[in-house]
């Protein structure tokens, strides 16, 4: 007798072993039709899996949160089958599901073209229409290696050969196609449906190692219905329009070039945007009791070894060798340096919490393939801070930080913020007891701050658990920005202490925290979120005064002087061009307000105000326009 407990707590008894598909049919024809997989004691399995002992199970349908990942994994396998049918010489390597889709890497001497993708996608639809049953088989490692070697699939054979000999190898068969995979998979190719599309081809190194052969990676996206697919493709179109790299050029904010890979050349308008954001954050920090510091760029290797960063991040550090044979690292983060400031004096419990902030310029060697505009760079500036506090202050400091963070995000136009709780990684510093204490403290503080968190297993920092704050932008994309980490490890490793109320030395707790993350990445997010159409307080150029005729040049200069005297970031356009041309050009540059002046305006002391995105104009007296714009341009909280 096998007792099967369902999610509602009900129990079904079977005379012997029973499969997931049998259970689904037993519950009802509707569930049998919609069933995709099986969850046994929390683990996702193929629907055909046979259960021989008592278990808690759930039938997975497309309503389940993790069903989409299952669908996309199958899409990768169907794509691989299609490629092998059309291009038998291509070798298959690795093909997982990823966020919003899937990919598969292929070894093929001839590059795939857009026309090839159309053929592959059409063949994928044929494979779905065949509704091929997908079945799991278990082979020995050596059998599987020999099989794929015989097929000429050297990459797959190499992958399998790296698996220990005593482990059973899971292979999945659909039609004539067979592939290595741990699963699970859909019951048949027909369950994939029609809502998928192949997107692009890119290069990828075998096993992600630049020393290995370059493969061709085909990316695709897959959804449960065509409405979702269409919405996603529409979002991509909108994302392309908002691409910060394109807008950066159009708005003359920044550029990047090969002579400084992973760094940013900020133009005057872009640096104005940077300074507006930096000054805003500085005001918020000062109001919240932070002190600002500045620490060195080059720090001896010994400090990074003592902190543990050398072992963890040494490969990503830029280093220099001095004539006296010292190894210095360009700092990749600020925390060890902040501990040095804390240690530079005798600290008392009365000094805590000490909130130490720095706009710290950092450098990390990011692989060239990982970089993306100003979103992922090698040279970046963090809005970094470390709060040195007692254990009793963790909760109150977390609550205060979360209030600060939410207010900042709201001021920048982000209302939808989600929080992940990232716990201990496999490779970490500190004992399990320390991690138990740190995770417990952060969980308690999160509850006190009223946060709803989702678990992000194993993604904590090597020295402590962390909260990750994820922003959702105007077109529904998620961006991880702010963090808060509880650290009992670095104060111990770097010998930081304070004198407690009883006169004894104690270790402070370090709260590592950032709101924006890095300025470069946050500004890229901000550009795309607003599509370059910043609110007046953020816009690098807030107002342009544009003349209709040269007769108004002198008056236009007076208007400009008045705007600048009021503190507005204003420019003048006296070019001998038609006013419609000028308006169109400044609109493309995303200038929020254009003050149009001609002979009539100069005679009456007025301006015609045109707003970005609007076709109408408002005629105002100059002083009324200045007051209106100045009020609107005030930064939040100013």
FINU-334016 format. One record per residue (C-alpha): residue in three letters; z, x, y. Coordinates in steps of 0.1 Angstrom, whole numbers, plus 5000, padded with zeros to 4 digits. Last residue first. Example, Ala and Ser with C-alpha at 12.3 -4.5 7.8 and 13.67 -1.06 7.14 Angstrom:
<domis>
  sedren    up  east  north
     SER  5071  5137   4989
     ALA  5078  5123   4955
</domis>
This chain:
<domis>
  sedren    up  east  north
     UNK  4996  5151   5705
     UNK  5005  5133   5673
     UNK  4969  5129   5662
     UNK  4946  5150   5684
     UNK  4937  5134   5718
     UNK  4899  5129   5720
     UNK  4901  5091   5725
     UNK  4923  5095   5756
     UNK  4900  5121   5771
     UNK  4869  5100   5764
     UNK  4883  5069   5781
     UNK  4898  5089   5811
     UNK  4865  5108   5816
     UNK  4844  5077   5813
     UNK  4865  5059   5839
     UNK  4863  5089   5862
     UNK  4825  5090   5860
     UNK  4821  5053   5866
     UNK  4808  5037   5835
     UNK  4774  5024   5822
     UNK  4776  5018   5784
     UNK  4746  5026   5762
     UNK  4731  5007   5732
     UNK  4714  5023   5703
     UNK  4745  5034   5684
     UNK  4748  5061   5657
     UNK  4765  5086   5679
     UNK  4776  5070   5711
     UNK  4756  5068   5744
     UNK  4775  5067   5777
     UNK  4755  5062   5809
     UNK  4773  5080   5837
     UNK  4783  5069   5872
     UNK  4788  5085   5906
     UNK  4764  5059   5922
     UNK  4737  5083   5936
     UNK  4740  5107   5906
     UNK  4738  5077   5882
     UNK  4706  5064   5899
     UNK  4689  5098   5899
     UNK  4695  5104   5863
     UNK  4725  5110   5840
     UNK  4730  5104   5803
     UNK  4764  5112   5789
     UNK  4761  5118   5752
     UNK  4790  5111   5729
     UNK  4798  5120   5692
     UNK  4775  5150   5689
     UNK  4762  5149   5653
     UNK  4736  5177   5657
     UNK  4710  5151   5647
     UNK  4723  5130   5675
     UNK  4719  5159   5699
     UNK  4683  5162   5689
     UNK  4676  5125   5692
     UNK  4693  5122   5725
     UNK  4673  5151   5739
     UNK  4640  5138   5726
     UNK  4647  5103   5741
     UNK  4656  5120   5774
     UNK  4622  5136   5777
     UNK  4623  5174   5780
     UNK  4627  5197   5809
     UNK  4659  5211   5796
     UNK  4691  5205   5816
     UNK  4714  5199   5786
     UNK  4750  5206   5794
     UNK  4779  5211   5770
     UNK  4814  5196   5766
     UNK  4846  5203   5747
     UNK  4870  5181   5767
     UNK  4900  5195   5784
     UNK  4900  5173   5815
     UNK  4887  5202   5835
     UNK  4859  5205   5810
     UNK  4848  5169   5816
     UNK  4850  5174   5854
     UNK  4829  5206   5853
     UNK  4803  5189   5831
     UNK  4800  5159   5855
     UNK  4796  5183   5884
     UNK  4769  5202   5865
     UNK  4751  5168   5858
     UNK  4753  5160   5895
     UNK  4734  5193   5903
     UNK  4708  5187   5877
     UNK  4701  5150   5886
     UNK  4668  5156   5904
     UNK  4657  5175   5873
     UNK  4651  5142   5855
     UNK  4667  5123   5827
     UNK  4697  5147   5824
     UNK  4719  5153   5794
     UNK  4757  5158   5795
     UNK  4768  5166   5760
     UNK  4803  5155   5747
     UNK  4826  5164   5719
     UNK  4811  5196   5707
     UNK  4832  5210   5678
     UNK  4841  5174   5668
     UNK  4877  5170   5656
     UNK  4893  5149   5683
     UNK  4861  5128   5687
     UNK  4861  5117   5651
     UNK  4836  5138   5631
     UNK  4801  5127   5621
     UNK  4793  5157   5600
     UNK  4789  5134   5569
     UNK  4826  5126   5575
     UNK  4836  5133   5539
     UNK  4810  5161   5536
     UNK  4822  5180   5567
     UNK  4858  5175   5557
     UNK  4852  5188   5522
     UNK  4836  5219   5536
     UNK  4864  5223   5561
     UNK  4889  5220   5532
     UNK  4871  5247   5512
     UNK  4870  5272   5540
     UNK  4905  5265   5552
     UNK  4920  5270   5518
     UNK  4945  5247   5501
     UNK  4947  5221   5529
     UNK  4984  5212   5523
     UNK  4998  5243   5506
     UNK  5031  5249   5489
     UNK  5050  5275   5469
     UNK  5086  5263   5465
     UNK  5107  5294   5458
     UNK  5143  5289   5444
     UNK  5168  5313   5458
     UNK  5187  5337   5435
     UNK  5224  5340   5440
     UNK  5248  5366   5453
     UNK  5284  5357   5454
     UNK  5304  5350   5486
     UNK  5315  5315   5475
     UNK  5292  5298   5500
     UNK  5262  5318   5485
     UNK  5249  5351   5497
     UNK  5211  5351   5492
     UNK  5189  5369   5467
     UNK  5153  5381   5461
     UNK  5150  5407   5433
     UNK  5112  5406   5429
     UNK  5112  5395   5393
     UNK  5141  5371   5398
     UNK  5127  5355   5430
     UNK  5093  5354   5412
     UNK  5106  5334   5382
     UNK  5125  5303   5395
     UNK  5093  5288   5410
     UNK  5087  5252   5417
     UNK  5050  5246   5428
     UNK  5036  5223   5454
     UNK  4998  5220   5458
     UNK  4973  5205   5483
     UNK  4936  5204   5477
     UNK  4920  5190   5446
     UNK  4889  5171   5456
     UNK  4878  5138   5440
     UNK  4845  5122   5448
     UNK  4843  5085   5457
     UNK  4817  5084   5485
     UNK  4842  5086   5514
     UNK  4864  5112   5497
     UNK  4891  5109   5471
     UNK  4918  5135   5477
     UNK  4937  5152   5448
     UNK  4972  5166   5453
     UNK  4983  5189   5425
     UNK  5020  5191   5417
     UNK  5031  5223   5401
     UNK  5050  5239   5372
     UNK  5062  5275   5375
     UNK  5055  5312   5372
     UNK  5021  5313   5354
     UNK  5010  5284   5375
     UNK  5008  5250   5358
     UNK  4977  5238   5340
     UNK  4991  5234   5305
     UNK  4989  5196   5304
     UNK  4978  5177   5336
     UNK  5001  5147   5334
     UNK  4995  5118   5358
     UNK  5018  5113   5388
     UNK  5030  5083   5408
     UNK  5049  5098   5437
     UNK  5079  5080   5453
     UNK  5093  5112   5468
     UNK  5125  5108   5447
     UNK  5103  5105   5416
     UNK  5085  5137   5424
     UNK  5118  5155   5430
     UNK  5131  5145   5396
     UNK  5098  5157   5380
     UNK  5100  5189   5399
     UNK  5136  5196   5389
     UNK  5129  5188   5352
     UNK  5098  5210   5352
     UNK  5118  5239   5367
     UNK  5148  5235   5344
     UNK  5127  5233   5313
     UNK  5106  5262   5325
     UNK  5137  5284   5330
     UNK  5150  5274   5295
     UNK  5115  5282   5280
     UNK  5119  5317   5294
     UNK  5100  5332   5323
     UNK  5064  5343   5328
     UNK  5034  5323   5314
     UNK  5005  5323   5290
     UNK  5003  5289   5273
     UNK  5006  5270   5305
     UNK  5037  5251   5315
     UNK  5032  5217   5333
     UNK  5007  5204   5358
     UNK  5018  5170   5373
     UNK  4987  5155   5390
     UNK  4989  5134   5422
     UNK  4963  5110   5436
     UNK  4955  5106   5473
     UNK  4934  5077   5487
     UNK  4938  5075   5525
     UNK  4919  5106   5536
     UNK  4907  5104   5572
     UNK  4919  5137   5587
     UNK  4950  5121   5602
     UNK  4957  5104   5568
     UNK  4956  5138   5550
     UNK  4980  5153   5575
     UNK  5005  5124   5572
     UNK  5004  5125   5534
     UNK  5011  5162   5534
     UNK  5040  5160   5558
     UNK  5056  5132   5538
     UNK  5051  5151   5506
     UNK  5067  5182   5521
     UNK  5098  5163   5532
     UNK  5102  5147   5497
     UNK  5098  5181   5481
     UNK  5123  5197   5505
     UNK  5149  5170   5497
     UNK  5144  5173   5460
     UNK  5145  5211   5458
     UNK  5176  5214   5481
     UNK  5202  5214   5453
     UNK  5184  5243   5436
     UNK  5188  5263   5467
     UNK  5160  5271   5491
     UNK  5132  5295   5500
     UNK  5102  5275   5511
     UNK  5069  5293   5508
     UNK  5039  5285   5529
     UNK  5001  5289   5527
     UNK  4974  5274   5549
     UNK  4951  5297   5529
     UNK  4923  5317   5544
     UNK  4893  5327   5523
     UNK  4871  5356   5512
     UNK  4857  5353   5477
     UNK  4842  5318   5482
     UNK  4842  5284   5465
     UNK  4838  5255   5489
     UNK  4821  5276   5516
     UNK  4787  5273   5498
     UNK  4793  5272   5461
     UNK  4805  5302   5441
     UNK  4810  5299   5404
     UNK  4778  5317   5394
     UNK  4786  5347   5415
     UNK  4819  5352   5396
     UNK  4849  5350   5420
     UNK  4865  5382   5430
     UNK  4895  5371   5450
     UNK  4903  5378   5487
     UNK  4930  5364   5509
     UNK  4935  5358   5547
     UNK  4969  5342   5551
     UNK  4975  5314   5576
     UNK  5011  5320   5570
     UNK  5042  5298   5567
     UNK  5079  5305   5558
     UNK  5103  5276   5554
     UNK  5138  5290   5550
     UNK  5160  5263   5534
     UNK  5184  5280   5537
     UNK  5198  5303   5563
     UNK  5233  5289   5559
     UNK  5231  5300   5522
     UNK  5231  5335   5537
     UNK  5203  5360   5538
     UNK  5207  5398   5542
     UNK  5175  5411   5557
     UNK  5141  5424   5545
     UNK  5144  5405   5512
     UNK  5129  5373   5527
     UNK  5101  5393   5543
     UNK  5094  5410   5510
     UNK  5094  5376   5493
     UNK  5067  5365   5517
     UNK  5046  5395   5506
     UNK  5049  5384   5469
     UNK  5037  5349   5478
     UNK  5006  5357   5499
     UNK  4976  5354   5475
     UNK  4946  5376   5465
     UNK  4959  5405   5486
     UNK  4935  5434   5490
     UNK  4949  5457   5463
     UNK  4960  5493   5469
     UNK  4958  5520   5443
     UNK  4974  5553   5454
     UNK  4955  5585   5447
     UNK  4964  5604   5478
     UNK  4928  5600   5490
     UNK  4933  5562   5487
     UNK  4918  5541   5459
     UNK  4908  5506   5469
     UNK  4911  5473   5450
     UNK  4895  5438   5451
     UNK  4915  5416   5427
     UNK  4899  5393   5401
     UNK  4905  5415   5371
     UNK  4941  5420   5382
     UNK  4948  5383   5382
     UNK  4974  5377   5354
     UNK  4985  5412   5346
     UNK  4985  5423   5383
     UNK  5001  5390   5394
     UNK  5033  5397   5374
     UNK  5054  5401   5406
     UNK  5063  5437   5397
     UNK  5028  5446   5389
     UNK  5015  5431   5422
     UNK  5042  5451   5441
     UNK  5032  5483   5423
     UNK  4995  5479   5431
     UNK  5003  5487   5468
     UNK  4994  5461   5494
     UNK  4964  5459   5516
     UNK  4960  5427   5537
     UNK  4994  5430   5553
     UNK  5016  5400   5561
     UNK  5017  5376   5591
     UNK  5046  5351   5597
     UNK  5050  5315   5610
     UNK  5084  5298   5609
     UNK  5085  5262   5596
     UNK  5108  5235   5609
     UNK  5086  5204   5604
     UNK  5075  5202   5641
     UNK  5064  5238   5639
     UNK  5044  5230   5608
     UNK  5027  5200   5623
     UNK  5017  5219   5655
     UNK  5003  5248   5633
     UNK  4983  5223   5613
     UNK  4967  5209   5645
     UNK  4960  5243   5658
     UNK  4944  5254   5626
     UNK  4922  5223   5625
     UNK  4910  5227   5661
     UNK  4906  5264   5655
     UNK  4883  5259   5625
     UNK  4862  5233   5643
     UNK  4858  5258   5672
     UNK  4849  5285   5647
     UNK  4821  5262   5634
     UNK  4808  5257   5670
     UNK  4809  5294   5678
     UNK  4793  5304   5645
     UNK  4814  5313   5615
     UNK  4799  5339   5591
     UNK  4814  5331   5558
     UNK  4822  5352   5528
     UNK  4813  5349   5491
     UNK  4786  5375   5492
     UNK  4786  5395   5525
     UNK  4752  5413   5526
     UNK  4737  5384   5506
     UNK  4741  5359   5535
     UNK  4762  5330   5546
     UNK  4759  5307   5576
     UNK  4782  5288   5599
     UNK  4785  5258   5622
     UNK  4751  5253   5637
     UNK  4751  5215   5633
     UNK  4719  5215   5613
     UNK  4728  5246   5594
     UNK  4763  5236   5585
     UNK  4750  5201   5577
     UNK  4727  5216   5550
     UNK  4755  5237   5535
     UNK  4780  5209   5539
     UNK  4759  5186   5517
     UNK  4763  5151   5532
     UNK  4727  5140   5525
     UNK  4729  5155   5490
     UNK  4762  5136   5484
     UNK  4745  5104   5494
     UNK  4718  5110   5468
     UNK  4744  5119   5443
     UNK  4763  5087   5451
     UNK  4731  5067   5445
     UNK  4728  5084   5411
     UNK  4763  5075   5402
     UNK  4758  5038   5412
     UNK  4726  5037   5392
     UNK  4744  5050   5361
     UNK  4773  5026   5365
     UNK  4748  4997   5368
     UNK  4729  5011   5338
     UNK  4759  5007   5315
     UNK  4783  5028   5295
     UNK  4775  5060   5314
     UNK  4757  5093   5308
     UNK  4748  5123   5329
     UNK  4726  5152   5321
     UNK  4725  5190   5325
     UNK  4701  5213   5306
     UNK  4714  5249   5303
     UNK  4688  5276   5296
     UNK  4702  5308   5281
     UNK  4707  5343   5295
     UNK  4716  5368   5269
     UNK  4750  5385   5270
     UNK  4766  5410   5294
     UNK  4772  5382   5319
     UNK  4796  5366   5295
     UNK  4799  5328   5295
     UNK  4795  5325   5258
     UNK  4758  5330   5261
     UNK  4751  5333   5298
     UNK  4739  5302   5317
     UNK  4708  5295   5337
     UNK  4701  5260   5351
     UNK  4680  5230   5342
     UNK  4684  5196   5360
     UNK  4694  5160   5358
     UNK  4687  5144   5324
     UNK  4695  5106   5326
     UNK  4717  5083   5306
     UNK  4724  5045   5306
     UNK  4703  5035   5276
     UNK  4729  5030   5249
     UNK  4749  5057   5231
     UNK  4760  5032   5204
     UNK  4725  5034   5189
     UNK  4731  5071   5180
     UNK  4756  5059   5153
     UNK  4793  5057   5146
     UNK  4802  5076   5179
     UNK  4816  5111   5175
     UNK  4849  5129   5170
     UNK  4842  5157   5168
     UNK  4850  5193   5157
     UNK  4813  5201   5160
     UNK  4786  5222   5144
     UNK  4753  5205   5143
     UNK  4729  5187   5120
     UNK  4696  5170   5129
     UNK  4675  5153   5103
     UNK  4689  5119   5111
     UNK  4724  5124   5126
     UNK  4746  5149   5108
     UNK  4779  5163   5120
     UNK  4794  5195   5108
     UNK  4831  5204   5106
     UNK  4839  5238   5092
     UNK  4870  5242   5070
     UNK  4892  5271   5080
     UNK  4899  5298   5054
     UNK  4872  5321   5067
     UNK  4885  5323   5103
     UNK  4859  5311   5128
     UNK  4839  5339   5145
     UNK  4811  5334   5119
     UNK  4806  5299   5131
     UNK  4797  5310   5166
     UNK  4774  5337   5153
     UNK  4756  5312   5130
     UNK  4752  5288   5160
     UNK  4737  5317   5180
     UNK  4714  5328   5152
     UNK  4698  5294   5146
     UNK  4669  5307   5125
     UNK  4673  5277   5101
     UNK  4682  5301   5073
     UNK  4709  5316   5096
     UNK  4722  5281   5102
     UNK  4727  5274   5065
     UNK  4741  5308   5057
     UNK  4767  5305   5085
     UNK  4776  5270   5073
     UNK  4781  5280   5037
     UNK  4801  5311   5048
     UNK  4825  5289   5068
     UNK  4830  5264   5041
     UNK  4816  5229   5047
     UNK  4831  5196   5058
     UNK  4807  5167   5066
     UNK  4809  5141   5094
     UNK  4784  5113   5097
     UNK  4764  5099   5125
     UNK  4742  5070   5115
     UNK  4708  5069   5133
     UNK  4702  5039   5155
     UNK  4665  5046   5156
     UNK  4665  5031   5192
     UNK  4689  5058   5203
     UNK  4666  5085   5189
     UNK  4636  5069   5208
     UNK  4657  5069   5240
     UNK  4664  5106   5234
     UNK  4627  5112   5230
     UNK  4621  5098   5265
     UNK  4648  5120   5279
     UNK  4632  5151   5262
     UNK  4598  5142   5276
     UNK  4611  5137   5311
     UNK  4630  5170   5309
     UNK  4599  5188   5298
     UNK  4581  5175   5329
     UNK  4609  5189   5351
     UNK  4602  5223   5334
     UNK  4620  5241   5306
     UNK  4614  5279   5307
     UNK  4596  5294   5277
     UNK  4615  5320   5257
     UNK  4640  5295   5244
     UNK  4677  5298   5238
     UNK  4694  5264   5246
     UNK  4726  5254   5263
     UNK  4737  5218   5262
     UNK  4751  5198   5291
     UNK  4772  5167   5297
     UNK  4781  5141   5322
     UNK  4803  5130   5351
     UNK  4830  5156   5344
     UNK  4819  5176   5313
     UNK  4809  5168   5277
     UNK  4801  5198   5256
     UNK  4769  5214   5243
     UNK  4770  5249   5228
     UNK  4741  5269   5211
     UNK  4709  5253   5201
     UNK  4678  5274   5194
     UNK  4644  5264   5207
     UNK  4615  5271   5183
     UNK  4614  5234   5172
     UNK  4604  5222   5207
     UNK  4599  5185   5205
     UNK  4621  5176   5176
     UNK  4646  5204   5184
     UNK  4649  5192   5220
     UNK  4655  5156   5210
     UNK  4682  5166   5186
     UNK  4699  5186   5213
     UNK  4697  5156   5237
     UNK  4713  5134   5210
     UNK  4741  5159   5206
     UNK  4747  5161   5244
     UNK  4746  5123   5246
     UNK  4773  5122   5219
     UNK  4796  5143   5240
     UNK  4789  5120   5269
     UNK  4799  5089   5249
     UNK  4832  5105   5237
     UNK  4840  5115   5273
     UNK  4834  5079   5283
     UNK  4858  5067   5257
     UNK  4887  5086   5272
     UNK  4898  5058   5295
     UNK  4895  5031   5269
     UNK  4874  5000   5279
     UNK  4844  5015   5260
     UNK  4862  5007   5228
     UNK  4887  5027   5208
     UNK  4905  5010   5179
     UNK  4942  5018   5179
     UNK  4963  5032   5151
     UNK  4999  5037   5141
     UNK  5000  5051   5106
     UNK  5011  5045   5070
     UNK  4991  5067   5046
     UNK  4956  5069   5033
     UNK  4936  5063   5065
     UNK  4898  5069   5060
     UNK  4879  5081   5091
     UNK  4847  5061   5096
     UNK  4856  5053   5133
     UNK  4857  5090   5139
     UNK  4891  5103   5152
     UNK  4910  5104   5184
     UNK  4947  5115   5180
     UNK  4975  5093   5192
     UNK  4990  5085   5158
     UNK  4955  5076   5147
     UNK  4930  5067   5174
     UNK  4897  5054   5161
     UNK  4862  5054   5175
     UNK  4835  5033   5190
     UNK  4844  4997   5182
     UNK  4824  4971   5202
     UNK  4808  4954   5172
     UNK  4838  4955   5150
     UNK  4860  4943   5179
     UNK  4838  4912   5183
     UNK  4836  4906   5145
     UNK  4874  4904   5142
     UNK  4906  4921   5131
     UNK  4893  4928   5096
     UNK  4860  4942   5109
     UNK  4880  4967   5131
     UNK  4902  4976   5101
     UNK  4872  4983   5079
     UNK  4856  5004   5107
     UNK  4888  5025   5110
     UNK  4887  5032   5072
     UNK  4912  5020   5046
     UNK  4930  5037   5018
     UNK  4947  5013   4994
     UNK  4961  4978   4990
     UNK  4961  4972   5028
     UNK  4990  4960   5050
     UNK  4985  4949   5086
     UNK  5014  4954   5111
     UNK  5017  4939   5146
     UNK  5032  4961   5173
     UNK  5006  4952   5199
     UNK  4990  4986   5195
     UNK  4984  4981   5158
     UNK  5006  4993   5129
     UNK  4987  4999   5097
     UNK  5008  4998   5065
     UNK  4990  5013   5035
     UNK  5000  5000   5000
</domis>
